[in-house]
Amino acid sequence: MHELPMRTRIIFLLQKYVALVAVIAKRPSSISVGATRVIVQTIGDIGTLQSCITDVHDELVSTNLLGANPTIMDVGANIGQWTTSVKLFYPAATILSIEPDPEIFKKLQRNVASLTDVETLCCAVGSEAGTDRK
């Protein structure tokens, strides 16, 4: 997070602490990530979001691993923390976000709805074709 502009870091940290208070009180909250807001419901959601922002910056942005307009798959997208983090640094990226859990998938769709060039799929990815019927 230290590489982000100071204003962005301060806003994120303030929102993070407000979200923590809300989550502890068992209320959903949201945190701004660039052009979108990620709705968080657990402390894990908040921690994963912060980790994703840091990881995307440290592993992709600072290494110049991707071009300005990458095409990316987010397999096991959860609620969209990694997808929104990628769009923070690569607003022109095209992303396919895949999440197999139907309930989590609804949260993913809500969190990435305002982002351009993001497609979501509710399915699993594996080495064999098949279905999981519970």
MIPAMI-563972 format. One line per field, with one value per atom (N, C-alpha, C): residue number from 1; residue in three letters; chain; atom name; x, y, z. Coordinates in nm, 2 decimals, decimal comma, padded with zeros to 4 digits, always signed. Layout:
! MIPAMI-563972
seq: c(NUM_...)
type: c(ALA_...)
mol: c(A_...)
atom: c(CA_...)
u: c(X_...)
v: c(Y_...)
w: c(Z_...)
This chain:
! MIPAMI-563972
seq: c(1_1_1_2_2_2_3_3_3_4_4_4_5_5_5_6_6_6_7_7_7_8_8_8_9_9_9_10_10_10_11_11_11_12_12_12_13_13_13_14_14_14_15_15_15_16_16_16_17_17_17_18_18_18_19_19_19_20_20_20_21_21_21_22_22_22_23_23_23_24_24_24_25_25_25_26_26_26_27_27_27_28_28_28_29_29_29_30_30_30_31_31_31_32_32_32_33_33_33_34_34_34_35_35_35_36_36_36_37_37_37_38_38_38_39_39_39_40_40_40_41_41_41_42_42_42_43_43_43_44_44_44_45_45_45_46_46_46_47_47_47_48_48_48_49_49_49_50_50_50_51_51_51_52_52_52_53_53_53_54_54_54_55_55_55_56_56_56_57_57_57_58_58_58_59_59_59_60_60_60_61_61_61_62_62_62_63_63_63_64_64_64_65_65_65_66_66_66_67_67_67_68_68_68_69_69_69_70_70_70_71_71_71_72_72_72_73_73_73_74_74_74_75_75_75_76_76_76_77_77_77_78_78_78_79_79_79_80_80_80_81_81_81_82_82_82_83_83_83_84_84_84_85_85_85_86_86_86_87_87_87_88_88_88_89_89_89_90_90_90_91_91_91_92_92_92_93_93_93_94_94_94_95_95_95_96_96_96_97_97_97_98_98_98_99_99_99_100_100_100_101_101_101_102_102_102_103_103_103_104_104_104_105_105_105_106_106_106_107_107_107_108_108_108_109_109_109_110_110_110_111_111_111_112_112_112_113_113_113_114_114_114_115_115_115_116_116_116_117_117_117_118_118_118_119_119_119_120_120_120_121_121_121_122_122_122_123_123_123_124_124_124_125_125_125_126_126_126_127_127_127_128_128_128_129_129_129_130_130_130_131_131_131_132_132_132_133_133_133_134_134_134)
type: c(MET_MET_MET_HIS_HIS_HIS_GLU_GLU_GLU_LEU_LEU_LEU_PRO_PRO_PRO_MET_MET_MET_ARG_ARG_ARG_THR_THR_THR_ARG_ARG_ARG_ILE_ILE_ILE_ILE_ILE_ILE_PHE_PHE_PHE_LEU_LEU_LEU_LEU_LEU_LEU_GLN_GLN_GLN_LYS_LYS_LYS_TYR_TYR_TYR_VAL_VAL_VAL_ALA_ALA_ALA_LEU_LEU_LEU_VAL_VAL_VAL_ALA_ALA_ALA_VAL_VAL_VAL_ILE_ILE_ILE_ALA_ALA_ALA_LYS_LYS_LYS_ARG_ARG_ARG_PRO_PRO_PRO_SER_SER_SER_SER_SER_SER_ILE_ILE_ILE_SER_SER_SER_VAL_VAL_VAL_GLY_GLY_GLY_ALA_ALA_ALA_THR_THR_THR_ARG_ARG_ARG_VAL_VAL_VAL_ILE_ILE_ILE_VAL_VAL_VAL_GLN_GLN_GLN_THR_THR_THR_ILE_ILE_ILE_GLY_GLY_GLY_ASP_ASP_ASP_ILE_ILE_ILE_GLY_GLY_GLY_THR_THR_THR_LEU_LEU_LEU_GLN_GLN_GLN_SER_SER_SER_CYS_CYS_CYS_ILE_ILE_ILE_THR_THR_THR_ASP_ASP_ASP_VAL_VAL_VAL_HIS_HIS_HIS_ASP_ASP_ASP_GLU_GLU_GLU_LEU_LEU_LEU_VAL_VAL_VAL_SER_SER_SER_THR_THR_THR_ASN_ASN_ASN_LEU_LEU_LEU_LEU_LEU_LEU_GLY_GLY_GLY_ALA_ALA_ALA_ASN_ASN_ASN_PRO_PRO_PRO_THR_THR_THR_ILE_ILE_ILE_MET_MET_MET_ASP_ASP_ASP_VAL_VAL_VAL_GLY_GLY_GLY_ALA_ALA_ALA_ASN_ASN_ASN_ILE_ILE_ILE_GLY_GLY_GLY_GLN_GLN_GLN_TRP_TRP_TRP_THR_THR_THR_THR_THR_THR_SER_SER_SER_VAL_VAL_VAL_LYS_LYS_LYS_LEU_LEU_LEU_PHE_PHE_PHE_TYR_TYR_TYR_PRO_PRO_PRO_ALA_ALA_ALA_ALA_ALA_ALA_THR_THR_THR_ILE_ILE_ILE_LEU_LEU_LEU_SER_SER_SER_ILE_ILE_ILE_GLU_GLU_GLU_PRO_PRO_PRO_ASP_ASP_ASP_PRO_PRO_PRO_GLU_GLU_GLU_ILE_ILE_ILE_PHE_PHE_PHE_LYS_LYS_LYS_LYS_LYS_LYS_LEU_LEU_LEU_GLN_GLN_GLN_ARG_ARG_ARG_ASN_ASN_ASN_VAL_VAL_VAL_ALA_ALA_ALA_SER_SER_SER_LEU_LEU_LEU_THR_THR_THR_ASP_ASP_ASP_VAL_VAL_VAL_GLU_GLU_GLU_THR_THR_THR_LEU_LEU_LEU_CYS_CYS_CYS_CYS_CYS_CYS_ALA_ALA_ALA_VAL_VAL_VAL_GLY_GLY_GLY_SER_SER_SER_GLU_GLU_GLU_ALA_ALA_ALA_GLY_GLY_GLY_THR_THR_THR_ASP_ASP_ASP_ARG_ARG_ARG_LYS_LYS_LYS)
mol: c(A_A_A_A_A_A_A_A_A_A_A_A_A_A_A_A_A_A_A_A_A_A_A_A_A_A_A_A_A_A_A_A_A_A_A_A_A_A_A_A_A_A_A_A_A_A_A_A_A_A_A_A_A_A_A_A_A_A_A_A_A_A_A_A_A_A_A_A_A_A_A_A_A_A_A_A_A_A_A_A_A_A_A_A_A_A_A_A_A_A_A_A_A_A_A_A_A_A_A_A_A_A_A_A_A_A_A_A_A_A_A_A_A_A_A_A_A_A_A_A_A_A_A_A_A_A_A_A_A_A_A_A_A_A_A_A_A_A_A_A_A_A_A_A_A_A_A_A_A_A_A_A_A_A_A_A_A_A_A_A_A_A_A_A_A_A_A_A_A_A_A_A_A_A_A_A_A_A_A_A_A_A_A_A_A_A_A_A_A_A_A_A_A_A_A_A_A_A_A_A_A_A_A_A_A_A_A_A_A_A_A_A_A_A_A_A_A_A_A_A_A_A_A_A_A_A_A_A_A_A_A_A_A_A_A_A_A_A_A_A_A_A_A_A_A_A_A_A_A_A_A_A_A_A_A_A_A_A_A_A_A_A_A_A_A_A_A_A_A_A_A_A_A_A_A_A_A_A_A_A_A_A_A_A_A_A_A_A_A_A_A_A_A_A_A_A_A_A_A_A_A_A_A_A_A_A_A_A_A_A_A_A_A_A_A_A_A_A_A_A_A_A_A_A_A_A_A_A_A_A_A_A_A_A_A_A_A_A_A_A_A_A_A_A_A_A_A_A_A_A_A_A_A_A_A_A_A_A_A_A_A_A_A_A_A_A_A_A_A_A_A_A_A_A_A_A_A_A_A_A_A_A_A_A_A_A_A_A_A_A_A_A_A_A_A_A_A_A_A_A_A_A)
atom: c(N_CA_C_N_CA_C_N_CA_C_N_CA_C_N_CA_C_N_CA_C_N_CA_C_N_CA_C_N_CA_C_N_CA_C_N_CA_C_N_CA_C_N_CA_C_N_CA_C_N_CA_C_N_CA_C_N_CA_C_N_CA_C_N_CA_C_N_CA_C_N_CA_C_N_CA_C_N_CA_C_N_CA_C_N_CA_C_N_CA_C_N_CA_C_N_CA_C_N_CA_C_N_CA_C_N_CA_C_N_CA_C_N_CA_C_N_CA_C_N_CA_C_N_CA_C_N_CA_C_N_CA_C_N_CA_C_N_CA_C_N_CA_C_N_CA_C_N_CA_C_N_CA_C_N_CA_C_N_CA_C_N_CA_C_N_CA_C_N_CA_C_N_CA_C_N_CA_C_N_CA_C_N_CA_C_N_CA_C_N_CA_C_N_CA_C_N_CA_C_N_CA_C_N_CA_C_N_CA_C_N_CA_C_N_CA_C_N_CA_C_N_CA_C_N_CA_C_N_CA_C_N_CA_C_N_CA_C_N_CA_C_N_CA_C_N_CA_C_N_CA_C_N_CA_C_N_CA_C_N_CA_C_N_CA_C_N_CA_C_N_CA_C_N_CA_C_N_CA_C_N_CA_C_N_CA_C_N_CA_C_N_CA_C_N_CA_C_N_CA_C_N_CA_C_N_CA_C_N_CA_C_N_CA_C_N_CA_C_N_CA_C_N_CA_C_N_CA_C_N_CA_C_N_CA_C_N_CA_C_N_CA_C_N_CA_C_N_CA_C_N_CA_C_N_CA_C_N_CA_C_N_CA_C_N_CA_C_N_CA_C_N_CA_C_N_CA_C_N_CA_C_N_CA_C_N_CA_C_N_CA_C_N_CA_C_N_CA_C_N_CA_C_N_CA_C_N_CA_C_N_CA_C_N_CA_C_N_CA_C_N_CA_C_N_CA_C_N_CA_C_N_CA_C_N_CA_C_N_CA_C_N_CA_C_N_CA_C_N_CA_C_N_CA_C_N_CA_C_N_CA_C_N_CA_C_N_CA_C)
u: c(+00,08_+00,00_+00,09_+00,21_+00,30_+00,33_+00,31_+00,33_+00,21_+00,09_-00,02_-00,02_-00,08_-00,08_-00,14_-00,08_-00,12_-00,27_-00,33_-00,48_-00,55_-00,51_-00,58_-00,56_-00,44_-00,41_-00,49_-00,50_-00,57_-00,72_-00,78_-00,92_-00,94_-00,86_-00,87_-00,87_-00,77_-00,75_-00,87_-00,92_-01,04_-01,16_-01,18_-01,29_-01,28_-01,15_-01,13_-01,17_-01,13_-01,17_-01,32_-01,38_-01,53_-01,59_-01,54_-01,59_-01,57_-01,46_-01,43_-01,53_-01,56_-01,66_-01,80_-01,83_-01,96_-01,97_-01,86_-01,86_-01,86_-01,79_-01,80_-01,94_-02,01_-02,15_-02,25_-02,19_-02,27_-02,35_-02,29_-02,36_-02,26_-02,31_-02,22_-02,18_-02,07_-02,01_-01,95_-01,90_-01,83_-01,70_-01,61_-01,48_-01,46_-01,43_-01,40_-01,27_-01,27_-01,15_-01,16_-01,09_-01,10_-01,24_-01,29_-01,42_-01,54_-01,51_-01,62_-01,61_-01,72_-01,72_-01,74_-01,66_-01,67_-01,74_-01,85_-01,93_-01,86_-01,83_-01,76_-01,85_-01,85_-01,93_-01,86_-01,73_-01,65_-01,51_-01,44_-01,31_-01,22_-01,24_-01,17_-01,18_-01,31_-01,33_-01,24_-01,23_-01,15_-01,00_-00,96_-00,82_-00,78_-00,86_-00,83_-00,83_-00,92_-00,92_-00,79_-00,74_-00,62_-00,50_-00,50_-00,39_-00,39_-00,51_-00,51_-00,46_-00,49_-00,44_-00,29_-00,24_-00,09_-00,03_-00,09_-00,03_-00,03_-00,14_-00,15_-00,04_-00,03_+00,08_+00,22_+00,25_+00,38_+00,42_+00,32_+00,36_+00,33_+00,24_+00,21_+00,26_+00,22_+00,25_+00,40_+00,45_+00,59_+00,69_+00,65_+00,74_+00,72_+00,62_+00,59_+00,56_+00,49_+00,46_+00,36_+00,26_+00,15_+00,16_+00,10_+00,09_-00,02_-00,05_-00,15_-00,29_-00,32_-00,45_-00,45_-00,42_-00,41_-00,55_-00,55_-00,67_-00,64_-00,73_-00,70_-00,81_-00,78_-00,89_-00,87_-00,97_-00,97_-01,05_-00,98_-01,05_-01,06_-01,19_-01,21_-01,22_-01,30_-01,30_-01,35_-01,42_-01,48_-01,57_-01,56_-01,65_-01,59_-01,48_-01,42_-01,31_-01,25_-01,14_-01,02_-00,98_-00,87_-00,91_-01,03_-01,07_-01,08_-01,13_-01,14_-01,00_-00,91_-00,77_-00,70_-00,72_-00,66_-00,71_-00,84_-00,90_-00,85_-00,81_-00,76_-00,63_-00,55_-00,42_-00,42_-00,51_-00,53_-00,67_-00,71_-00,85_-00,90_-00,80_-00,84_-00,83_-00,81_-00,80_-00,93_-00,93_-01,05_-01,03_-01,13_-01,12_-01,24_-01,21_-01,32_-01,30_-01,41_-01,41_-01,50_-01,44_-01,52_-01,53_-01,65_-01,68_-01,78_-01,75_-01,85_-01,96_-01,95_-02,05_-02,16_-02,28_-02,39_-02,42_-02,41_-02,43_-02,32_-02,19_-02,08_-02,08_-02,12_-02,13_-02,22_-02,33_-02,42_-02,34_-02,26_-02,18_-02,08_-02,01_-01,92_-01,98_-02,10_-02,17_-02,20_-02,24_-02,28_-02,15_-02,04_-01,92_-01,85_-01,87_-01,80_-01,90_-02,02_-02,12_-02,09_-02,02_-01,99_-01,86_-01,79_-01,66_-01,68_-01,61_-01,62_-01,53_-01,57_-01,48_-01,46_-01,56_-01,55_-01,67_-01,64_-01,75_-01,74_-01,85_-01,86_-01,92_-01,87_-01,93_-01,95_-02,06_-02,08_-02,06_-01,94_-01,90_-01,77_-01,74_-01,61_-01,51_-01,39_-01,28_-01,20_-01,18_-01,11_-01,05_-00,98_-00,91_-01,01_-01,13_-01,22_-01,36_-01,43_-01,57_-01,66_-01,76_-01,85_-01,94_-02,02_-02,11_-02,10_-02,14_-02,15_-02,30_-02,37_-02,51_-02,52_-02,56_-02,57_-02,71)
v: c(-00,12_+00,00_+00,13_+00,11_+00,23_+00,30_+00,23_+00,29_+00,37_+00,35_+00,42_+00,57_+00,66_+00,80_+00,81_+00,90_+00,92_+00,94_+01,02_+01,04_+00,91_+00,82_+00,69_+00,60_+00,60_+00,52_+00,57_+00,70_+00,75_+00,72_+00,74_+00,71_+00,56_+00,47_+00,33_+00,29_+00,34_+00,31_+00,36_+00,48_+00,53_+00,44_+00,40_+00,32_+00,18_+00,13_+00,00_+00,00_+00,10_+00,10_+00,12_+00,20_+00,21_+00,07_+00,00_-00,13_-00,23_-00,23_-00,32_-00,30_-00,18_-00,15_-00,21_-00,18_-00,23_-00,38_-00,45_-00,59_-00,65_-00,60_-00,64_-00,63_-00,53_-00,51_-00,59_-00,68_-00,77_-00,70_-00,59_-00,51_-00,51_-00,52_-00,51_-00,37_-00,35_-00,22_-00,22_-00,11_-00,11_-00,02_-00,06_+00,01_+00,05_+00,18_+00,22_+00,16_+00,11_+00,07_+00,13_+00,24_+00,30_+00,35_+00,30_+00,34_+00,26_+00,17_+00,09_+00,08_+00,02_+00,00_-00,15_-00,21_-00,35_-00,37_-00,44_-00,47_-00,58_-00,55_-00,65_-00,69_-00,82_-00,86_-00,93_-00,96_-01,03_-00,96_-00,99_-00,93_-00,99_-01,12_-01,18_-01,11_-01,06_-00,99_-00,86_-00,80_-00,67_-00,70_-00,80_-00,84_-00,89_-00,96_-01,01_-00,90_-00,80_-00,69_-00,61_-00,58_-00,51_-00,59_-00,72_-00,81_-00,81_-00,81_-00,81_-00,68_-00,57_-00,44_-00,44_-00,49_-00,49_-00,59_-00,71_-00,81_-00,77_-00,72_-00,67_-00,57_-00,47_-00,37_-00,44_-00,51_-00,56_-00,67_-00,75_-00,86_-00,83_-00,74_-00,71_-00,57_-00,47_-00,33_-00,30_-00,33_-00,29_-00,37_-00,49_-00,57_-00,55_-00,46_-00,44_-00,57_-00,66_-00,79_-00,79_-00,70_-00,69_-00,56_-00,56_-00,44_-00,35_-00,24_-00,15_-00,20_-00,30_-00,35_-00,50_-00,56_-00,70_-00,77_-00,90_-00,98_-01,08_-01,09_-01,17_-01,26_-01,38_-01,46_-01,46_-01,44_-01,45_-01,57_-01,69_-01,81_-01,83_-01,85_-01,85_-01,71_-01,63_-01,48_-01,44_-01,52_-01,49_-01,37_-01,26_-01,15_-01,04_-01,07_-00,97_-00,88_-00,92_-00,84_-00,83_-00,94_-00,93_-00,86_-00,89_-00,82_-00,67_-00,62_-00,48_-00,42_-00,50_-00,45_-00,44_-00,53_-00,53_-00,40_-00,38_-00,26_-00,13_-00,13_-00,01_+00,03_-00,06_-00,03_-00,04_-00,13_-00,15_-00,12_+00,00_+00,03_-00,02_-00,04_-00,08_-00,24_-00,31_-00,45_-00,52_-00,63_-00,71_-00,83_-00,86_-00,96_-01,05_-01,18_-01,29_-01,34_-01,31_-01,35_-01,47_-01,58_-01,71_-01,75_-01,77_-01,81_-01,92_-02,04_-02,15_-02,14_-02,08_-02,08_-01,98_-02,02_-01,93_-01,81_-01,83_-01,72_-01,62_-01,67_-01,58_-01,51_-01,58_-01,53_-01,41_-01,41_-01,29_-01,17_-01,19_-01,08_-01,03_-01,13_-01,09_-01,00_-01,04_-00,96_-00,82_-00,81_-00,68_-00,59_-00,65_-00,58_-00,53_-00,60_-00,56_-00,50_-00,48_-00,43_-00,30_-00,21_-00,08_-00,08_-00,19_-00,20_-00,23_-00,17_-00,20_-00,32_-00,39_-00,50_-00,61_-00,63_-00,75_-00,84_-00,96_-01,06_-01,16_-01,20_-01,30_-01,43_-01,54_-01,67_-01,74_-01,81_-01,89_-02,04_-02,08_-02,22_-02,25_-02,38_-02,42_-02,45_-02,45_-02,48_-02,59_-02,70_-02,81_-02,89_-02,99_-03,07_-03,17_-03,19_-03,28_-03,22_-03,26_-03,21_-03,28_-03,21_-03,27_-03,17_-03,22_-03,13_-03,17_-03,08_-03,11_-03,08_-03,18_-03,16_-03,19_-03,09_-03,11_-03,14)
w: c(+00,00_+00,00_+00,00_+00,04_+00,05_-00,08_-00,19_-00,33_-00,38_-00,32_-00,36_-00,32_-00,39_-00,35_-00,20_-00,13_+00,01_+00,03_-00,05_-00,04_-00,05_-00,15_-00,17_-00,04_+00,01_+00,13_+00,25_+00,27_+00,38_+00,37_+00,25_+00,23_+00,26_+00,20_+00,22_+00,37_+00,44_+00,58_+00,67_+00,64_+00,71_+00,68_+00,56_+00,52_+00,58_+00,59_+00,64_+00,79_+00,87_+01,01_+01,03_+00,95_+00,96_+00,92_+00,82_+00,78_+00,89_+00,96_+01,07_+01,18_+01,22_+01,32_+01,28_+01,15_+01,10_+01,11_+01,06_+01,05_+01,19_+01,29_+01,42_+01,48_+01,44_+01,48_+01,39_+01,31_+01,22_+01,11_+01,06_+00,95_+00,84_+00,72_+00,60_+00,58_+00,52_+00,49_+00,35_+00,31_+00,18_+00,19_+00,10_+00,09_-00,06_-00,09_-00,22_-00,27_-00,39_-00,46_-00,60_-00,62_-00,75_-00,78_-00,89_-00,95_-00,89_-00,80_-00,74_-00,59_-00,54_-00,39_-00,37_-00,28_-00,25_-00,12_-00,13_+00,00_+00,07_+00,20_+00,28_+00,40_+00,44_+00,54_+00,66_+00,63_+00,73_+00,74_+00,85_+00,87_+00,76_+00,72_+00,61_+00,48_+00,45_+00,33_+00,32_+00,44_+00,45_+00,43_+00,50_+00,50_+00,36_+00,29_+00,16_+00,06_+00,08_-00,01_+00,00_+00,12_+00,14_+00,08_+00,11_+00,06_-00,10_-00,16_-00,30_-00,36_-00,31_-00,36_-00,35_-00,23_-00,22_-00,31_-00,32_-00,41_-00,56_-00,60_-00,74_-00,77_-00,68_-00,70_-00,70_-00,59_-00,58_-00,68_-00,72_-00,81_-00,96_-00,99_-01,13_-01,17_-01,10_-01,14_-01,13_-01,01_-00,99_-01,07_-01,12_-01,20_-01,35_-01,38_-01,52_-01,60_-01,53_-01,58_-01,69_-01,68_-01,78_-01,86_-01,98_-02,05_-02,00_-02,07_-02,02_-02,03_-02,12_-02,15_-02,14_-02,02_-02,01_-02,01_-02,05_-02,04_-01,94_-01,83_-01,71_-01,68_-01,62_-01,56_-01,41_-01,34_-01,19_-01,16_-01,14_-01,11_-00,96_-00,91_-00,77_-00,72_-00,79_-00,77_-00,63_-00,56_-00,43_-00,45_-00,37_-00,39_-00,48_-00,54_-00,64_-00,59_-00,48_-00,42_-00,52_-00,58_-00,67_-00,80_-00,85_-00,98_-00,96_-00,85_-00,83_-00,80_-00,74_-00,72_-00,86_-00,95_-01,08_-01,15_-01,15_-01,22_-01,16_-01,03_-00,97_-01,04_-01,07_-01,14_-01,29_-01,34_-01,49_-01,53_-01,53_-01,56_-01,70_-01,80_-01,93_-01,94_-01,83_-01,84_-01,87_-01,94_-01,96_-01,86_-01,78_-01,68_-01,69_-01,68_-01,67_-01,52_-01,44_-01,30_-01,29_-01,23_-01,22_-01,07_-01,03_-00,89_-00,89_-00,83_-00,84_-00,74_-00,63_-00,52_-00,56_-00,58_-00,63_-00,53_-00,40_-00,31_-00,31_-00,32_-00,33_-00,46_-00,57_-00,70_-00,71_-00,64_-00,63_-00,57_-00,47_-00,41_-00,51_-00,58_-00,69_-00,79_-00,84_-00,94_-00,89_-00,77_-00,71_-00,70_-00,66_-00,64_-00,77_-00,87_-01,00_-01,10_-01,06_-01,16_-01,22_-01,15_-01,21_-01,29_-01,29_-01,36_-01,51_-01,60_-01,74_-01,78_-01,88_-01,93_-01,83_-01,74_-01,65_-01,67_-01,70_-01,72_-01,61_-01,56_-01,45_-01,49_-01,44_-01,47_-01,34_-01,32_-01,20_-01,24_-01,23_-01,26_-01,20_-01,20_-01,14_-01,26_-01,23_-01,33_-01,27_-01,35_-01,31_-01,43_-01,40_-01,50_-01,57_-01,52_-01,58_-01,59_-01,69_-01,71_-01,60_-01,56_-01,46_-01,39_-01,30_-01,23_-01,08_-01,00_-00,86_-00,81_-00,79_-00,75_-00,60_-00,53_-00,38_-00,34)
